[in-house]
Amino acid sequence: MTFYDRFGRPVTNLRISLTQKCNYRCFFCHREGQHFIAQLELTPEEIERIVRVASRAGIRKVKLTGGEPTVRKDLIEIVRRIKPYLVDLSMTTNGSRLKELAKPLAEAGLDRVNVSLHSLKPDVYRRITGVDMLDTVLKGIREATKHLSPVKLNMTVMRGLNDDEIWDMVDFAARNGVILQLIELEAPRELTETGFFRRYFYPLKPVEKKLEQMAVETRERRMHRRKKYFIPTDYGTAEVEVVRAMHNTVFCANCTRLRVTSDGKFKTCLLRSNDLIDFATALRNGASDGELLEILRKAVLMREPYWR
């Protein structure tokens, strides 16, 4: 059984925010679209319950996010609890604690990891993140490659900040055997005309065209119909993906994701603000699996492409 929305899109994966807390201060953070203060985070038992229920609806892939998921002291327990219901369990992280956590996370059942790495220059990294931890993160990435596969780097490309580092990052990916994801700055329609967005938005379409020309091989992912480019470098072949969500109807038409907020609500889209469906209240009041499945079904039916 798989749930489909009104536009014929199957929902096959959950993106679960474990916390709003973070040890970084990235000035452009979208907070997974959760712009309110969570009063009570989901417990490991509650996360396991909703993942188990969702697996009955064909959802067998989960990505753990935040905030920063590694600030939760019970992260290992959460991973261990939910892995039995999944075929793919991944996590996004700023990488600040990967050096010590990569191995135990892998042993608990984590399959792969996305590490936010927006710059290889210490001063630029500090300006973007608000912390001086680049060296720590680089060590964490190297440790992660020993235990998790694949390791992906998320680089949000911003005009005047790090757009001059794209090709250095491609070389870094080849040198370290990781996948590079180049990501456009995202914002809802009402913010695309703000000074902030116009100052930092860097369109990646020209970069993608260059990657197409350079690639020795190109593949297409099912997720959002994104393409993978295999780019020759002096350090071997780099695998590069481009995430262009802004004004991208193909991206939205092929979205198979449903989000879960840290306080127990389904959220249909990163860029929407009126799309929350509470399941935590029902769960805590003794709802049956069938009742939770029905709440999940309603959330799926609320989904609609943001760009279309």
C-alpha positions as CSV (number, residue, x, y, z in Angstrom):
1,M,0.0,0.0,0.0
2,T,1.3,3.4,-1.0
3,F,-0.5,6.7,-0.5
4,Y,-0.8,9.1,-3.5
5,D,-1.7,12.8,-3.4
6,R,-4.3,14.5,-5.6
7,F,-1.6,15.1,-8.3
8,G,-0.7,11.4,-8.6
9,R,2.6,11.7,-6.6
10,P,3.4,8.8,-4.3
11,V,4.7,9.5,-0.9
12,T,7.6,7.2,-0.2
13,N,9.8,9.0,2.3
14,L,9.7,11.1,5.5
15,R,12.0,14.0,6.4
16,I,11.8,14.0,10.2
17,S,13.0,17.1,12.1
18,L,14.3,15.8,15.5
19,T,14.9,19.2,17.1
20,Q,15.0,23.0,16.4
21,K,18.1,23.3,18.5
22,C,21.4,23.8,16.7
23,N,25.0,24.6,17.7
24,Y,25.5,26.7,14.6
25,R,24.1,30.1,13.5
26,C,23.8,29.9,9.7
27,F,22.3,33.2,8.7
28,F,20.3,31.7,5.8
29,C,18.8,28.6,7.5
30,H,15.3,27.8,6.5
31,R,14.7,25.8,9.7
32,E,13.0,23.0,7.6
33,G,10.1,25.4,7.3
34,Q,9.4,25.2,11.0
35,H,9.4,28.8,12.1
36,F,7.6,28.4,15.4
37,I,9.0,27.4,18.7
38,A,8.4,23.7,19.5
39,Q,7.1,23.2,23.0
40,L,7.7,19.5,23.2
41,E,9.9,17.4,21.0
42,L,8.9,13.9,19.9
43,T,10.3,11.2,22.0
44,P,12.2,8.2,20.6
45,E,9.2,6.0,21.3
46,E,6.9,8.4,19.5
47,I,9.2,8.7,16.5
48,E,9.4,4.9,16.3
49,R,5.6,4.6,16.4
50,I,5.0,7.1,13.6
51,V,7.7,5.5,11.4
52,R,6.3,2.0,12.0
53,V,2.8,3.3,11.1
54,A,4.2,5.1,8.0
55,S,5.9,1.9,6.9
56,R,2.5,0.3,6.5
57,A,1.8,3.0,3.9
58,G,4.9,2.2,1.9
59,I,7.1,4.8,3.4
60,R,10.4,3.0,3.9
61,K,12.9,5.8,3.6
62,V,13.6,8.4,6.3
63,K,16.0,11.4,6.6
64,L,16.6,12.8,10.0
65,T,17.1,16.5,10.2
66,G,17.0,19.5,12.6
67,G,18.0,22.0,13.7
68,E,21.0,19.8,14.2
69,P,20.1,16.2,15.0
70,T,23.4,15.4,16.6
71,V,22.6,17.7,19.6
72,R,20.0,15.2,20.7
73,K,21.6,12.9,23.3
74,D,19.2,10.1,22.3
75,L,20.0,10.2,18.6
76,I,21.6,6.7,18.6
77,E,18.5,5.3,20.3
78,I,16.3,6.9,17.7
79,V,18.3,5.4,14.9
80,R,18.3,2.0,16.5
81,R,14.6,2.1,17.0
82,I,13.5,3.1,13.5
83,K,15.9,1.3,11.3
84,P,14.1,-2.1,11.4
85,Y,11.1,-0.5,9.5
86,L,13.2,1.1,6.8
87,V,15.3,0.2,3.7
88,D,17.1,3.6,3.8
89,L,17.9,5.8,6.8
90,S,19.9,8.9,6.3
91,M,20.7,12.1,8.2
92,T,21.6,15.8,7.5
93,T,24.1,17.3,9.8
94,N,26.5,20.2,10.0
95,G,29.2,17.6,10.7
96,S,30.4,19.1,14.0
97,R,30.0,15.8,15.9
98,L,30.6,13.3,13.1
99,K,34.1,12.5,14.1
100,E,32.9,10.8,17.3
101,L,29.4,9.7,16.1
102,A,29.9,8.3,12.6
103,K,30.8,4.8,13.7
104,P,28.2,4.4,16.5
105,L,25.5,5.8,14.2
106,A,26.5,3.3,11.5
107,E,26.4,0.5,14.0
108,A,22.9,1.6,15.1
109,G,21.7,1.4,11.5
110,L,22.3,4.8,9.8
111,D,23.0,4.1,6.1
112,R,24.3,7.5,4.8
113,V,24.7,11.1,5.7
114,N,24.5,14.6,4.2
115,V,27.0,17.1,5.6
116,S,26.4,20.8,5.2
117,L,29.7,22.2,3.9
118,H,29.3,25.7,2.4
119,S,32.9,26.7,2.2
120,L,36.5,25.4,2.4
121,K,37.8,28.8,3.5
122,P,37.9,29.2,7.3
123,D,36.9,32.9,7.2
124,V,34.0,32.3,4.8
125,Y,32.9,29.2,6.7
126,R,32.8,31.3,9.9
127,R,30.9,34.1,8.3
128,I,28.2,31.6,7.0
129,T,27.9,29.4,10.1
130,G,28.8,31.7,12.9
131,V,31.3,29.2,14.3
132,D,35.0,28.3,13.8
133,M,34.7,24.6,13.2
134,L,35.8,23.9,9.6
135,D,38.7,21.7,10.6
136,T,36.5,19.7,13.0
137,V,33.9,19.1,10.2
138,L,36.6,18.1,7.7
139,K,37.8,15.5,10.1
140,G,34.3,14.3,10.7
141,I,33.7,13.9,6.9
142,R,36.8,11.8,6.6
143,E,35.6,9.6,9.5
144,A,32.1,9.3,8.0
145,T,33.5,7.9,4.7
146,K,34.9,5.0,6.7
147,H,31.5,3.9,8.1
148,L,28.7,5.4,5.9
149,S,28.0,5.3,2.2
150,P,27.4,7.5,0.5
151,V,28.6,10.7,2.2
152,K,27.1,13.7,0.5
153,L,28.2,17.3,0.9
154,N,25.4,20.0,0.8
155,M,26.8,23.3,-0.5
156,T,24.2,26.1,-0.7
157,V,25.7,28.4,-3.3
158,M,25.4,32.1,-2.5
159,R,26.4,35.1,-4.6
160,G,29.4,37.0,-3.3
161,L,30.1,34.5,-0.5
162,N,31.0,31.1,-1.9
163,D,30.1,31.0,-5.6
164,D,33.8,31.2,-6.4
165,E,34.4,27.9,-4.6
166,I,32.2,25.6,-6.7
167,W,35.1,24.0,-8.7
168,D,37.3,23.8,-5.6
169,M,34.5,21.9,-4.0
170,V,34.2,19.6,-7.0
171,D,37.9,18.8,-6.6
172,F,37.4,18.2,-2.9
173,A,34.6,15.7,-3.6
174,A,36.8,13.8,-6.0
175,R,39.7,13.8,-3.6
176,N,37.7,12.5,-0.7
177,G,35.3,10.1,-2.4
178,V,32.1,12.0,-1.5
179,I,29.2,13.3,-3.5
180,L,28.7,17.0,-3.9
181,Q,25.2,18.6,-4.0
182,L,25.1,22.2,-5.2
183,I,22.0,23.8,-3.8
184,E,20.2,27.0,-4.8
185,L,19.1,29.3,-2.0
186,E,15.4,28.6,-1.4
187,A,12.6,31.0,-0.4
188,P,8.8,31.2,-0.7
189,R,7.4,33.5,-3.4
190,E,6.8,36.4,-1.0
191,L,10.5,36.5,-0.1
192,T,12.0,36.3,-3.6
193,E,11.9,40.1,-4.0
194,T,13.6,40.9,-0.7
195,G,17.0,42.5,-0.6
196,F,18.4,39.5,1.2
197,F,17.3,37.0,-1.5
198,R,18.3,39.2,-4.4
199,R,21.7,39.8,-2.8
200,Y,22.6,36.1,-2.2
201,F,20.6,34.1,-4.7
202,Y,23.0,32.5,-7.2
203,P,21.3,30.7,-10.2
204,L,22.7,27.3,-10.8
205,K,21.3,26.7,-14.3
206,P,24.5,28.0,-16.0
207,V,26.6,25.8,-13.7
208,E,24.5,22.8,-14.6
209,K,25.0,23.5,-18.3
210,K,28.7,23.5,-17.8
211,L,28.5,20.3,-15.8
212,E,26.6,18.7,-18.7
213,Q,29.3,19.6,-21.1
214,M,32.1,18.3,-18.8
215,A,30.5,15.1,-17.7
216,V,31.8,11.8,-18.8
217,E,28.6,10.2,-17.7
218,T,25.1,11.5,-16.6
219,R,22.4,9.6,-14.7
220,E,19.0,10.7,-13.5
221,R,17.7,10.2,-10.0
222,R,14.0,9.4,-9.4
223,M,13.9,11.9,-6.6
224,H,12.9,15.2,-8.2
225,R,14.3,13.9,-11.6
226,R,17.7,15.3,-10.5
227,K,20.7,14.5,-12.6
228,K,24.0,13.2,-11.4
229,Y,27.1,14.4,-13.3
230,F,30.3,12.5,-13.2
231,I,33.1,15.1,-13.7
232,P,36.7,14.3,-14.4
233,T,39.2,16.1,-12.2
234,D,42.9,15.9,-11.4
235,Y,41.9,13.8,-8.4
236,G,39.6,11.3,-10.1
237,T,36.0,11.5,-11.0
238,A,33.6,13.7,-8.9
239,E,29.9,12.9,-8.6
240,V,27.9,16.1,-8.6
241,E,24.2,16.8,-8.2
242,V,22.4,20.1,-8.7
243,V,19.4,21.0,-6.6
244,R,17.4,23.8,-8.3
245,A,14.1,24.0,-6.4
246,M,13.3,27.7,-7.2
247,H,10.6,28.1,-9.9
248,N,11.2,24.5,-10.8
249,T,8.0,22.7,-11.8
250,V,9.8,19.4,-12.6
251,F,11.3,19.4,-9.1
252,C,7.9,19.8,-7.5
253,A,6.1,17.4,-9.8
254,N,8.4,14.6,-8.8
255,C,8.5,15.3,-5.0
256,T,7.8,12.1,-3.0
257,R,8.5,13.6,0.4
258,L,6.4,14.4,3.5
259,R,7.9,16.3,6.4
260,V,7.5,15.8,10.1
261,T,8.1,18.7,12.5
262,S,10.0,18.2,15.8
263,D,6.8,18.6,17.8
264,G,4.8,16.0,15.9
265,K,3.0,17.6,12.9
266,F,3.0,16.5,9.3
267,K,4.2,19.3,6.9
268,T,3.5,19.0,3.2
269,C,6.1,21.4,1.8
270,L,9.1,23.4,3.0
271,L,7.9,26.6,1.4
272,R,4.3,26.6,2.7
273,S,3.2,28.0,6.1
274,N,-0.4,26.8,6.3
275,D,0.1,23.1,5.8
276,L,0.5,21.5,9.3
277,I,-1.5,18.5,10.5
278,D,-1.0,17.5,14.1
279,F,-0.6,13.8,14.8
280,A,1.3,14.0,18.2
281,T,-1.9,14.9,20.1
282,A,-3.8,11.9,18.8
283,L,-0.7,9.6,19.4
284,R,-0.4,10.8,23.0
285,N,-4.2,10.3,23.5
286,G,-4.0,6.6,22.6
287,A,-4.9,6.7,18.9
288,S,-4.7,3.3,17.1
289,D,-2.4,2.6,14.2
290,G,-5.4,2.9,11.9
291,E,-6.3,6.3,13.2
292,L,-2.7,7.5,12.8
293,L,-2.7,6.1,9.2
294,E,-5.8,8.1,8.5
295,I,-4.1,11.3,9.7
296,L,-1.2,10.4,7.5
297,R,-3.6,9.9,4.5
298,K,-5.1,13.4,5.1
299,A,-1.7,15.0,5.2
300,V,-0.8,13.3,1.9
301,L,-4.0,14.5,0.3
302,M,-3.1,18.1,1.3
303,R,0.1,18.0,-0.7
304,E,0.3,20.1,-3.9
305,P,3.2,21.2,-6.0
306,Y,4.5,24.6,-4.9
307,W,5.8,25.5,-8.3
308,R,3.4,24.4,-11.1
